[in-house]
Amino acid sequence: MASTARLLRLLSLLQSRRDWPGDVLAERLEVSPRTVRRDVDRLREMGYRIQAVMGPDGGYRLDSGSELPPLLFDDEQVLALSVALQAATASATVGEAAVRALTTVRQVMPSRLRHRLDAVQFTPIPGRADAASPAVLVALSGAIRAREVLRFDYTGERGEQRRRVEPHHLVTSGGRWYLVAWDLERGDWRTFRVDRVMPVVPSGPRFTPREVPGGDVQEFIAAHFKGADATNTWPRIGSAILHLPASTVRPFAGNDTVEDLGDERSRLRAGSWSWAALAASFGRFDAEIEDAQPRELTEAFAALAERYARAGVPPPKPPRAATSGVDAAATRGDPERMSMEEPLLPHPGNRDPDEVETGAADPGRGAPEAPVDDEPDLLPESAAATTGATASELPDDVSEQETPFRTPEPGESVGTNDLDDA
């Protein structure tokens, strides 16, 4: 290893922990303890304050000072930092700052590292657009570190509320930031979305930290998201046989268990926050399902089947109102009924095709077109259906026909509404 690269590696090790025995450093760097002492002296000449630790395992300690020399990174650290910044550009919280930082880091990179970074091209996909303010994150982190009671206004489903909590942890999951805290007024653990938190100053008195249920904040949050009380397990667990081979089910099973039963069948054991949600998750495989266990899961399948059956019934169509063209056709040829009913609206479908606006023929324009509907006019089964009259009240030539249309006289023009589309 070249001397410059070894110095960077030594500095990286000294920054990673408080104390380093000299023999351990020599083993890590694959050099002798004498070479380690010489490299430490070179770092001191560059301005790094490295103290010698006395004792049987004597070693070295890197102290922080008010005047720090320029930060030095090895190649792997620079690439890791750059990739992390590139991934952070999709963050709704620090995305803009990550872009600026990535640009700055890239400008000071050696050309060999810049080429390696440019070869690592990927597209970060933004998660939820619930941006937490960096200032709020700093305030919450300060209260957690100082172990001070935190007061804040929280905007939730019930509107804005003032809360008093003992803050313990900041966690991030799925693109969101959460505060895990002990609620003093409710006497229980609560998880708050940071994008809905607005801290109130000053903070409260100091408190003694509590231990989250189970002792592991990551497991506690995972259980909270699953709807469980404390343990990181689904509150509802069941299984069913799918008429699909295990090789088809496994890629979509996630953390669920798939048992190969042969004969193109497999048993899937899964969990969810409710029996209805668990039953619906089996339906995503679009296959026959049988032998569901336990009984609660079978009942959930039956309830969903009834619900889906009701959803599959199309709504009734509203009755179609009779159009003026049908009314005109139904009453045409019956002077008595025409005189009893209101006059027809003066639209082109009720006129003689040879008439125009002024009532005179216009050979240049031709006959005006009748209004066009999306569907042909519905014709009544009989004139009685349109007028409400009984068959005995209608003229013989109308009651004996399927439609109440008269045969046009020779030479008489026929309007568009006089013709059956069939």
C-alpha positions in Angstrom: 0.0 0.0 0.0 1.4 3.4 -1.0 2.3 5.8 1.8 -0.4 8.3 0.9 -3.1 5.7 0.7 -1.9 4.2 4.0 -2.1 7.6 5.7 -5.7 8.1 4.5 -6.5 4.6 5.8 -4.9 5.3 9.2 -6.8 8.6 9.5 -10.0 6.8 8.6 -9.5 4.2 11.3 -8.6 6.9 13.9 -11.9 8.7 13.1 -14.0 5.6 13.5 -13.5 5.0 17.2 -12.0 6.7 20.3 -9.0 4.6 21.1 -6.8 2.4 18.9 -4.1 0.1 20.3 -0.9 0.3 18.2 -0.8 -3.4 17.5 -4.4 -3.4 16.2 -3.6 -0.5 13.9 -0.5 -2.3 12.6 -2.6 -5.4 11.9 -5.3 -3.5 10.1 -2.7 -1.6 7.9 -0.6 -4.7 7.4 2.6 -2.9 8.5 4.8 -3.0 11.6 4.2 -1.0 14.8 7.2 1.1 13.9 5.6 2.2 10.6 2.4 3.1 12.4 4.4 5.4 14.8 6.1 7.0 11.8 2.7 7.6 10.0 1.2 9.0 13.2 4.1 11.5 13.3 3.4 12.6 9.7 -0.3 13.1 10.5 0.7 15.3 13.5 2.8 17.4 11.2 -0.2 17.9 9.0 -2.1 19.4 11.9 -4.1 16.4 13.3 -4.0 16.2 17.1 -3.3 12.6 17.9 -2.6 11.7 21.5 -0.7 8.7 22.7 -2.6 6.5 25.1 -0.6 5.0 28.0 -1.1 1.6 29.4 -0.6 -2.1 28.6 -2.5 -1.7 25.4 -1.0 1.7 24.6 -2.2 3.2 21.4 -3.5 6.4 19.8 -6.5 8.7 20.1 -7.6 11.4 17.6 -8.8 14.5 19.4 -11.1 17.1 17.9 -9.7 20.6 17.8 -11.0 24.1 17.2 -8.8 24.3 14.1 -9.3 21.2 12.0 -7.2 20.6 8.9 -8.9 19.7 5.7 -10.9 16.5 5.8 -9.3 13.6 4.0 -11.2 10.6 2.6 -10.0 7.4 1.1 -11.4 6.3 -2.3 -14.1 4.1 -0.8 -15.3 6.8 1.5 -15.6 9.3 -1.3 -17.6 7.0 -3.4 -19.8 6.0 -0.5 -20.5 9.6 0.3 -21.3 10.5 -3.3 -23.6 7.6 -3.7 -25.4 8.4 -0.5 -25.8 12.0 -1.6 -27.1 11.0 -5.0 -29.7 8.7 -3.3 -30.7 11.6 -1.0 -31.6 13.9 -3.9 -35.0 12.1 -4.0 -35.6 13.1 -0.3 -38.4 15.6 0.3 -36.5 16.8 3.3 -32.9 17.3 2.2 -33.1 16.7 -1.5 -32.1 20.2 -2.6 -29.2 20.4 -0.1 -28.0 16.9 -1.2 -27.8 18.1 -4.8 -25.6 21.1 -3.8 -23.4 18.9 -1.6 -23.0 16.3 -4.4 -22.0 19.0 -6.8 -19.4 20.3 -4.4 -18.0 16.9 -3.6 -17.7 16.0 -7.3 -15.8 19.2 -8.1 -13.0 18.4 -5.6 -12.8 14.7 -6.6 -9.7 13.5 -8.3 -10.4 12.6 -11.9 -10.0 8.8 -11.3 -12.7 8.9 -8.6 -14.9 11.2 -10.7 -14.9 8.6 -13.5 -15.8 5.8 -11.1 -18.7 7.9 -9.7 -20.0 8.7 -13.2 -20.1 5.0 -13.9 -22.5 4.5 -10.9 -25.7 5.8 -12.5 -29.1 5.2 -10.9 -32.4 7.0 -10.6 -33.6 7.5 -7.0 -37.4 7.3 -6.8 -39.0 9.7 -4.4 -41.1 8.2 -1.7 -44.0 10.0 0.1 -44.0 13.7 -0.4 -44.3 14.5 3.4 -41.3 16.7 3.8 -40.0 17.2 7.4 -38.3 20.5 8.0 -34.5 20.1 8.7 -34.9 22.8 11.5 -37.6 20.6 13.2 -35.3 17.5 12.9 -32.5 19.5 14.6 -34.8 20.7 17.4 -36.2 17.2 18.0 -32.7 15.7 18.0 -31.5 18.3 20.5 -34.4 17.5 22.8 -33.6 13.8 22.6 -29.9 14.3 23.3 -30.5 16.7 26.2 -33.3 14.4 27.6 -35.7 17.4 27.9 -39.5 17.3 27.9 -40.7 18.5 24.5 -43.8 20.6 23.8 -45.1 20.9 20.3 -48.3 21.5 18.3 -49.4 18.5 16.4 -51.7 18.6 13.4 -53.5 15.3 13.1 -56.9 13.9 12.2 -58.5 15.8 15.1 -57.0 19.1 14.2 -54.2 20.9 16.0 -53.3 19.8 19.5 -50.7 20.7 22.1 -48.7 17.7 23.2 -46.1 17.1 26.0 -43.8 14.1 25.6 -40.5 12.6 26.6 -38.7 12.3 23.2 -36.7 9.1 22.8 -35.9 8.3 19.2 -36.1 9.7 15.6 -36.7 7.0 13.0 -37.2 7.1 9.3 -39.3 4.6 7.3 -40.8 4.7 3.8 -39.6 8.3 3.2 -41.2 9.6 6.4 -39.7 10.7 9.7 -41.3 9.7 13.0 -40.8 10.7 16.6 -41.0 7.9 19.2 -42.0 9.4 22.5 -43.6 8.7 25.8 -46.8 10.8 26.0 -47.1 12.4 29.5 -50.8 13.1 29.3 -51.8 9.7 27.9 -49.3 7.7 29.9 -48.3 5.5 26.9 -45.9 5.3 24.0 -46.8 7.3 20.9 -45.4 7.7 17.4 -45.7 11.1 15.7 -45.1 12.1 12.1 -42.4 14.8 12.1 -43.9 16.7 9.2 -46.9 17.4 11.5 -44.8 18.5 14.4 -44.1 22.2 15.3 -41.9 22.5 18.4 -42.7 25.1 21.1 -39.9 26.8 23.0 -38.7 26.7 25.6 -38.4 23.0 26.3 -39.4 21.4 29.6 -37.5 19.9 32.5 -35.1 16.9 32.1 -36.3 13.4 32.4 -35.0 9.9 32.9 -35.1 7.9 29.7 -37.4 4.9 29.4 -36.9 1.7 27.5 -39.3 1.1 24.6 -41.3 -2.1 24.7 -39.1 -5.0 23.7 -35.9 -2.9 24.1 -35.5 -2.5 20.3 -36.9 0.7 18.7 -36.7 -0.8 15.2 -38.7 -3.9 16.2 -41.1 -1.6 18.1 -41.8 0.6 15.1 -42.2 -2.4 12.8 -44.7 -3.9 15.2 -46.5 -0.6 15.4 -46.9 -0.4 11.6 -48.3 -4.0 11.6 -50.9 -3.1 14.1 -49.4 -5.2 16.9 -48.9 -4.2 20.5 -45.3 -4.8 21.0 -43.9 -7.8 19.2 -43.0 -7.6 15.5 -45.6 -10.1 14.3 -48.9 -9.7 12.5 -51.9 -9.8 14.8 -53.8 -12.0 12.3 -52.0 -15.0 10.7 -53.6 -17.7 8.5 -52.9 -20.0 5.6 -54.7 -21.4 2.5 -53.9 -23.7 -0.4 -53.4 -21.9 -3.8 -53.8 -23.8 -7.1 -50.4 -22.4 -8.2 -46.9 -23.9 -8.0 -44.7 -22.7 -5.2 -42.2 -21.2 -7.8 -45.0 -18.9 -9.0 -46.1 -17.8 -5.5 -42.7 -17.2 -3.9 -41.6 -14.1 -5.9 -44.7 -12.3 -4.6 -44.9 -13.7 -1.1 -42.4 -11.4 0.5 -41.7 -12.5 4.1 -44.6 -15.0 4.0 -44.0 -18.8 4.0 -44.7 -20.9 0.9 -45.0 -24.7 1.1 -44.7 -26.8 -2.0 -47.5 -29.4 -2.1 -46.8 -30.7 -5.6 -49.4 -31.2 -8.3 -49.2 -27.4 -9.2 -50.4 -26.5 -5.7 -48.8 -24.7 -2.7 -49.8 -23.5 0.8 -49.3 -19.9 1.6 -49.0 -18.8 5.3 -49.3 -15.0 5.6 -50.3 -12.3 8.1 -52.1 -9.0 8.1 -53.7 -6.5 10.5 -57.2 -7.9 10.0 -58.9 -11.1 8.7 -60.6 -9.2 5.9 -57.2 -7.7 4.7 -55.6 -11.2 5.0 -58.3 -12.8 2.9 -58.1 -10.0 0.3 -54.3 -10.6 0.0 -54.8 -14.2 -1.1 -57.0 -13.0 -3.9 -54.2 -11.1 -5.6 -52.8 -14.4 -6.9 -55.9 -14.9 -9.1 -56.1 -18.6 -8.5 -58.4 -21.2 -6.8 -58.3 -21.1 -3.0 -59.1 -23.9 -0.6 -58.6 -25.2 2.9 -58.4 -21.8 4.5 -57.3 -21.9 8.2 -58.3 -20.8 10.8 -62.0 -20.5 10.9 -61.9 -16.7 11.2 -60.1 -16.6 7.8 -62.8 -18.8 6.2 -65.5 -16.4 7.6 -63.6 -13.5 6.1 -63.5 -15.1 2.7 -67.3 -15.6 2.9 -67.9 -12.0 3.9 -65.7 -10.7 1.1 -67.5 -13.0 -1.4 -70.9 -11.5 -0.5 -69.5 -8.0 -0.6 -67.9 -8.6 -4.0 -71.1 -10.1 -5.4 -73.0 -7.0 -4.5 -70.4 -4.9 -6.1 -70.6 -6.9 -9.3 -74.3 -6.1 -9.8 -74.6 -3.2 -12.3 -76.8 -0.4 -11.2 -80.3 -0.2 -12.8 -80.5 2.0 -15.9 -82.8 5.0 -15.6 -86.0 4.9 -17.8 -85.5 6.6 -21.1 -87.9 9.5 -21.7 -90.0 9.6 -24.9 -88.6 12.1 -27.5 -90.7 14.6 -29.3 -90.1 12.7 -32.6 -91.8 9.6 -31.1 -94.7 11.7 -29.8 -95.1 13.1 -33.3 -95.0 9.7 -34.9 -97.6 8.3 -32.4 -100.1 11.1 -33.0 -99.6 11.5 -36.7 -102.7 10.7 -38.7 -105.1 11.2 -35.7 -106.7 14.7 -36.0 -108.7 14.2 -32.7 -105.7 13.4 -30.6 -103.6 16.1 -32.3 -106.1 18.7 -31.3 -106.3 17.5 -27.7 -102.5 17.6 -27.2 -100.2 20.6 -27.1 -98.7 21.7 -30.4 -95.4 20.1 -31.4 -92.2 22.1 -30.9 -91.1 23.8 -34.2 -87.9 22.0 -34.8 -86.8 20.7 -38.2 -87.8 17.1 -37.5 -91.5 18.1 -37.2 -91.5 20.0 -40.6 -92.1 18.9 -44.1 -88.6 18.3 -45.6 -89.3 20.8 -48.3 -89.9 23.7 -45.8 -87.2 26.1 -44.7 -87.2 29.0 -42.2 -89.4 31.2 -44.2 -91.8 28.4 -45.2 -90.7 28.6 -48.9 -88.6 26.1 -50.8 -84.9 26.6 -51.0 -83.5 24.5 -53.8 -79.9 25.6 -53.0 -79.9 24.5 -49.3 -82.1 21.4 -49.5 -84.0 20.1 -46.5 -82.9 20.8 -43.0 -81.6 17.8 -41.1 -83.5 16.3 -38.2 -81.7 16.2 -34.8 -79.4 13.2 -34.3 -79.5 11.2 -31.1 -76.9 8.7 -29.9 -79.4 5.9 -30.5 -82.5 5.6 -32.7 -85.7 6.9 -31.3 -87.5 4.2 -29.3 -90.9 3.4 -30.8 -93.9 2.6 -28.6 -95.4 -0.9 -29.0 -98.7 0.8 -29.7 -100.3 4.2 -29.8 -101.9 3.4 -26.5 -98.5 3.3 -24.8 -97.9 6.9 -25.9 -101.3 8.5 -25.4 -102.7 6.4 -22.6 -105.8 5.6 -24.7 -107.3 2.1 -24.7 -107.4 0.0 -27.9 -111.2 0.5 -28.2 -110.6 4.3 -28.4 -108.2 4.1 -31.2 -109.1 4.0 -34.9 -109.1 0.6 -36.4 -106.3 1.3 -38.8 -104.1 2.2 -35.8 -104.9 -0.5 -33.2 -104.3 -3.3 -35.7 -100.8 -2.1 -36.7 -97.6 -2.7 -34.8 -96.7 0.9 -35.2 -99.1 3.9 -35.5 -97.7 5.1 -38.8 -99.9 5.7 -41.9 -98.9 4.9 -45.4 -97.9 8.1 -47.2 -99.9 9.1 -50.2 -98.5 9.0 -53.7 -96.2 11.9 -54.3 -96.1 12.9 -50.7 -92.7 13.6 -49.2 -91.7 11.7 -46.1 -89.8 13.4 -43.2 -86.9 11.7 -41.5 -88.9 11.0 -38.3 -91.5 9.1 -40.4 -89.1 6.2 -41.2 -88.3 3.3 -38.9 -84.5 2.9 -38.6 -84.9 -0.8 -38.7 
